[in-house]
Amino acid sequence: MTRSEAREQAFILIFEKEFNSEYSLADIIEAAKDAELFEADEFACKLSEKTLENIEVLDAKISENLKGGWKLSRISKVSLAILRLAVCEILFFDDIPVSVSVNEAVELSKKYAADEDASFVNGLLSSVIRRENNE
């Protein structure tokens, strides 16, 4: 499995968790495996777990980079899941180039989100990166 495919799996897990908060990530993974919708991948699991462990930090980083009066609640659930994963990679996965994290997030947005969401995701991640570099 490629890293891009693993990111896509991680995105699906994070998105699924948003709608099934009463279940643990392990329960969601197990159900997906049982339905043969998930092939266990170490990176997908690690990225999903790290994202959920740090969701408050990630949401704070996303919120502080929103412009024009936007609130976290206004972001589509698809874009929010993508942003959380990308910001998690940027903050906690030093071995992944930032440009790769941004590009992969934009590609996921093109595939799963509304047409205008890819540019929104790109712009917000650019703001996060600029702010991180200045701190």
VEXDO-137313 format. One record per residue (C-alpha): residue number from 1; residue in three letters; chain; x, y, z. Coordinates in Angstrom, 1 decimal. Example, Ala and Ser with C-alpha at 12.3 -4.5 7.8 and 13.67 -1.06 7.14 Angstrom:
VEXDO-137313
(1; 'ala'; 'A'; (12.3; -4.5; 7.8))
(2; 'ser'; 'A'; (13.7; -1.1; 7.1))
***
This chain:
VEXDO-137313
(1; 'met'; 'A'; (0.0; 0.0; 0.0))
(2; 'thr'; 'A'; (1.3; 3.5; -0.9))
(3; 'arg'; 'A'; (1.5; 6.3; 1.6))
(4; 'ser'; 'A'; (-1.2; 8.1; -0.4))
(5; 'glu'; 'A'; (-3.5; 5.1; 0.0))
(6; 'ala'; 'A'; (-2.7; 4.9; 3.7))
(7; 'arg'; 'A'; (-3.6; 8.6; 4.1))
(8; 'glu'; 'A'; (-6.8; 8.0; 2.3))
(9; 'gln'; 'A'; (-7.6; 5.2; 4.8))
(10; 'ala'; 'A'; (-6.7; 7.4; 7.7))
(11; 'phe'; 'A'; (-9.0; 10.1; 6.3))
(12; 'ile'; 'A'; (-11.8; 7.6; 6.0))
(13; 'leu'; 'A'; (-11.2; 6.4; 9.6))
(14; 'ile'; 'A'; (-11.2; 10.0; 11.0))
(15; 'phe'; 'A'; (-14.3; 10.9; 9.0))
(16; 'glu'; 'A'; (-16.1; 7.8; 10.2))
(17; 'lys'; 'A'; (-15.1; 8.5; 13.8))
(18; 'glu'; 'A'; (-16.7; 12.0; 13.5))
(19; 'phe'; 'A'; (-20.1; 10.3; 13.0))
(20; 'asn'; 'A'; (-19.5; 7.4; 15.4))
(21; 'ser'; 'A'; (-18.0; 9.1; 18.4))
(22; 'glu'; 'A'; (-19.3; 6.4; 20.7))
(23; 'tyr'; 'A'; (-17.0; 3.9; 19.1))
(24; 'ser'; 'A'; (-13.3; 3.7; 19.6))
(25; 'leu'; 'A'; (-11.0; 3.9; 16.7))
(26; 'ala'; 'A'; (-10.1; 0.2; 17.2))
(27; 'asp'; 'A'; (-13.8; -0.7; 17.0))
(28; 'ile'; 'A'; (-14.2; 1.3; 13.7))
(29; 'ile'; 'A'; (-11.0; -0.4; 12.3))
(30; 'glu'; 'A'; (-12.3; -3.9; 13.3))
(31; 'ala'; 'A'; (-15.7; -3.3; 11.8))
(32; 'ala'; 'A'; (-14.1; -2.1; 8.5))
(33; 'lys'; 'A'; (-11.8; -5.2; 8.5))
(34; 'asp'; 'A'; (-14.8; -7.5; 9.1))
(35; 'ala'; 'A'; (-16.6; -5.8; 6.1))
(36; 'glu'; 'A'; (-13.4; -6.2; 4.1))
(37; 'leu'; 'A'; (-13.3; -2.4; 3.6))
(38; 'phe'; 'A'; (-10.0; -1.9; 5.4))
(39; 'glu'; 'A'; (-6.6; -3.4; 4.9))
(40; 'ala'; 'A'; (-4.5; -2.9; 8.0))
(41; 'asp'; 'A'; (-1.7; -0.4; 7.3))
(42; 'glu'; 'A'; (0.7; 0.7; 10.0))
(43; 'phe'; 'A'; (1.0; 4.3; 8.8))
(44; 'ala'; 'A'; (-2.8; 4.7; 8.4))
(45; 'cys'; 'A'; (-3.4; 3.5; 11.9))
(46; 'lys'; 'A'; (-0.5; 5.6; 13.4))
(47; 'leu'; 'A'; (-1.7; 8.7; 11.6))
(48; 'ser'; 'A'; (-5.4; 8.1; 12.7))
(49; 'glu'; 'A'; (-4.4; 7.5; 16.3))
(50; 'lys'; 'A'; (-2.1; 10.5; 16.5))
(51; 'thr'; 'A'; (-4.8; 12.7; 15.0))
(52; 'leu'; 'A'; (-7.4; 11.6; 17.5))
(53; 'glu'; 'A'; (-5.0; 11.8; 20.4))
(54; 'asn'; 'A'; (-4.2; 15.5; 19.5))
(55; 'ile'; 'A'; (-7.6; 16.6; 18.1))
(56; 'glu'; 'A'; (-7.9; 19.6; 20.5))
(57; 'val'; 'A'; (-4.4; 20.9; 19.5))
(58; 'leu'; 'A'; (-5.1; 20.3; 15.8))
(59; 'asp'; 'A'; (-8.5; 22.1; 16.0))
(60; 'ala'; 'A'; (-6.9; 25.0; 17.8))
(61; 'lys'; 'A'; (-4.2; 25.3; 15.1))
(62; 'ile'; 'A'; (-6.9; 25.2; 12.4))
(63; 'ser'; 'A'; (-9.1; 27.7; 14.2))
(64; 'glu'; 'A'; (-6.3; 30.2; 14.7))
(65; 'asn'; 'A'; (-5.7; 30.2; 11.0))
(66; 'leu'; 'A'; (-9.2; 30.7; 9.9))
(67; 'lys'; 'A'; (-10.0; 34.1; 8.3))
(68; 'gly'; 'A'; (-13.0; 36.1; 7.5))
(69; 'gly'; 'A'; (-15.0; 35.2; 10.6))
(70; 'trp'; 'A'; (-15.0; 31.5; 9.8))
(71; 'lys'; 'A'; (-15.5; 29.1; 12.7))
(72; 'leu'; 'A'; (-14.5; 25.4; 12.9))
(73; 'ser'; 'A'; (-18.2; 24.5; 12.8))
(74; 'arg'; 'A'; (-18.5; 26.1; 9.4))
(75; 'ile'; 'A'; (-15.9; 23.8; 7.8))
(76; 'ser'; 'A'; (-17.4; 20.7; 6.1))
(77; 'lys'; 'A'; (-16.8; 17.4; 8.0))
(78; 'val'; 'A'; (-14.8; 16.2; 4.9))
(79; 'ser'; 'A'; (-12.5; 19.2; 4.8))
(80; 'leu'; 'A'; (-12.1; 19.2; 8.6))
(81; 'ala'; 'A'; (-11.0; 15.5; 8.6))
(82; 'ile'; 'A'; (-8.5; 16.3; 5.8))
(83; 'leu'; 'A'; (-7.2; 19.4; 7.6))
(84; 'arg'; 'A'; (-6.8; 17.5; 10.9))
(85; 'leu'; 'A'; (-4.7; 14.8; 9.2))
(86; 'ala'; 'A'; (-2.6; 17.3; 7.4))
(87; 'val'; 'A'; (-1.9; 19.5; 10.4))
(88; 'cys'; 'A'; (-1.1; 16.4; 12.4))
(89; 'glu'; 'A'; (1.5; 15.4; 9.8))
(90; 'ile'; 'A'; (2.9; 18.9; 9.8))
(91; 'leu'; 'A'; (3.2; 19.1; 13.6))
(92; 'phe'; 'A'; (4.1; 15.5; 14.6))
(93; 'phe'; 'A'; (5.6; 13.7; 11.6))
(94; 'asp'; 'A'; (9.1; 15.3; 11.1))
(95; 'asp'; 'A'; (10.0; 12.6; 8.6))
(96; 'ile'; 'A'; (7.3; 13.8; 6.1))
(97; 'pro'; 'A'; (8.1; 16.9; 4.1))
(98; 'val'; 'A'; (5.5; 19.6; 4.7))
(99; 'ser'; 'A'; (5.0; 20.0; 1.0))
(100; 'val'; 'A'; (4.0; 16.4; 0.7))
(101; 'ser'; 'A'; (1.4; 16.7; 3.5))
(102; 'val'; 'A'; (-0.1; 19.8; 1.8))
(103; 'asn'; 'A'; (-0.2; 18.1; -1.6))
(104; 'glu'; 'A'; (-1.8; 15.0; -0.3))
(105; 'ala'; 'A'; (-4.4; 17.0; 1.6))
(106; 'val'; 'A'; (-5.3; 18.9; -1.6))
(107; 'glu'; 'A'; (-5.5; 15.7; -3.5))
(108; 'leu'; 'A'; (-7.9; 14.2; -0.9))
(109; 'ser'; 'A'; (-10.0; 17.4; -1.1))
(110; 'lys'; 'A'; (-10.2; 17.1; -4.9))
(111; 'lys'; 'A'; (-11.4; 13.5; -4.5))
(112; 'tyr'; 'A'; (-13.8; 13.8; -1.6))
(113; 'ala'; 'A'; (-14.8; 17.4; -1.0))
(114; 'ala'; 'A'; (-16.6; 20.1; -2.9))
(115; 'asp'; 'A'; (-14.9; 21.8; -5.8))
(116; 'glu'; 'A'; (-13.8; 24.9; -3.9))
(117; 'asp'; 'A'; (-12.5; 23.0; -0.8))
(118; 'ala'; 'A'; (-9.2; 22.1; -2.3))
(119; 'ser'; 'A'; (-8.1; 25.8; -2.6))
(120; 'phe'; 'A'; (-9.5; 26.4; 1.0))
(121; 'val'; 'A'; (-7.5; 23.5; 2.4))
(122; 'asn'; 'A'; (-4.4; 24.6; 0.5))
(123; 'gly'; 'A'; (-4.7; 28.2; 1.8))
(124; 'leu'; 'A'; (-5.4; 27.2; 5.4))
(125; 'leu'; 'A'; (-2.5; 24.8; 5.5))
(126; 'ser'; 'A'; (-0.2; 27.5; 4.0))
(127; 'ser'; 'A'; (-1.3; 29.8; 6.9))
(128; 'val'; 'A'; (-0.6; 27.0; 9.4))
(129; 'ile'; 'A'; (2.9; 26.5; 8.0))
(130; 'arg'; 'A'; (3.7; 30.2; 7.9))
(131; 'arg'; 'A'; (2.6; 30.6; 11.5))
(132; 'glu'; 'A'; (4.6; 27.5; 12.6))
(133; 'asn'; 'A'; (7.7; 28.8; 10.9))
(134; 'asn'; 'A'; (7.4; 32.2; 12.6))
(135; 'glu'; 'A'; (7.0; 30.7; 16.1))
***
